[in-house]
Amino acid sequence: MKQPLSYIHPNAIVDDSVVIDPFVTIDKDVIIGAGTRIYSNVTILPGTRIGKNCQIFPGAVLGAIPQDLKFKGEYTTVEIGDNNVIRECVTIHRGTASKGRTVVGNNNLIMAYCHVAHDCVLGNNIIMSNATQLAGEVHIEDYAVIGGGSLVHQFVHLGKHIMIQGGTRLGKDIPPFITVGREPAVFAGINSIGMRRRGYTNEQIANVQDIYRLVYNSGLNTSDAIAKIEEEFPATVERDEIILFVRNSGRGIIRGLK
């Protein structure tokens, strides 16, 4: 259902089931999937692809060009999956030549006034609380929960099943399954509540906790801690996810409490 008070470019591909409120702008080279609802005063710019059953709330701007002086007008996209809720005044910018696209997966809740910058990659089932700001090329894995007003530095990698305290400044990578808090931000324990909610057993949670004791409380440097984990802990999905994340960390992982 399309309102006559909205502007929809004739080249936009919008499923007939999409509900569009008044004063919406949908530019050329936009694709919107079935069942999506677009509230008033939303602006969707060229290169934006939106999946099925999303809700886009008033004031959101999707597909604006990057706030990056290296951007020279190259063709890039914003690719948003299915079942996402994008609340008021959220901004999600197109990619640059670096990756070519900004990606938001499925089943995410991005609350009001959040910003997702160029070339970010967001997985599935993520919660970004109000006014969280992501710089360029941030990577967030599934089931991450980020507290309101958090600031995430360019290139930072946030692992699966993490919980970030509101108002946190993140300049280091955050390994999976942990909580982060304090100022400056430090490792604050295991996200055991989140893990239980997602079906992890007490044994799995205890194993993850023991692994992080070696990483953060053994006095070993990170490389030695990872080597010791490989020696002392049998291979599990969780163990291997932690090892792979830490070894591949580009910015280094967040420090522990001294």
HELIX and SHEET records of a PDB file:
HELIX    1   1 SER A  192  ARG A  197  1                                   6    
HELIX    2   2 ASN A  202  ASN A  217  1                                  16    
HELIX    3   3 THR A  222  GLU A  232  1                                  11    
HELIX    4   4 VAL A  237  ARG A  247  1                                  11    
SHEET    1   A 9 TYR A   7  ILE A   8  0                                        
SHEET    2   A 9 THR A  25  ILE A  26  1                                        
SHEET    3   A 9 THR A  43  ILE A  44  1                                        
SHEET    4   A 9 VAL A  61  ALA A  64  1                                        
SHEET    5   A 9 THR A  91  HIS A  93  1                                        
SHEET    6   A 9 HIS A 115  VAL A 116  1                                        
SHEET    7   A 9 GLN A 133  LEU A 134  1                                        
SHEET    8   A 9 LEU A 151  VAL A 152  1                                        
SHEET    9   A 9 ARG A 169  LEU A 170  1                                        
SHEET    1   B 8 ILE A  13  VAL A  14  0                                        
SHEET    2   B 8 ILE A  31  ILE A  32  1                                        
SHEET    3   B 8 THR A  48  ILE A  50  1                                        
SHEET    4   B 8 THR A  77  ILE A  80  1                                        
SHEET    5   B 8 ARG A 101  VAL A 104  1                                        
SHEET    6   B 8 VAL A 121  LEU A 122  1                                        
SHEET    7   B 8 HIS A 139  ILE A 140  1                                        
SHEET    8   B 8 HIS A 157  LEU A 158  1                                        
SHEET    1   C10 VAL A  19  ILE A  20  0                                        
SHEET    2   C10 ARG A  37  ILE A  38  1                                        
SHEET    3   C10 GLN A  55  ILE A  56  1                                        
SHEET    4   C10 VAL A  85  ILE A  86  1                                        
SHEET    5   C10 LEU A 109  ILE A 110  1                                        
SHEET    6   C10 ILE A 127  MET A 128  1                                        
SHEET    7   C10 VAL A 145  ILE A 146  1                                        
SHEET    8   C10 MET A 163  ILE A 164  1                                        
SHEET    9   C10 ILE A 178  GLY A 181  1                                        
SHEET   10   C10 VAL A 186  ILE A 190 -1                                        
END                                                                             
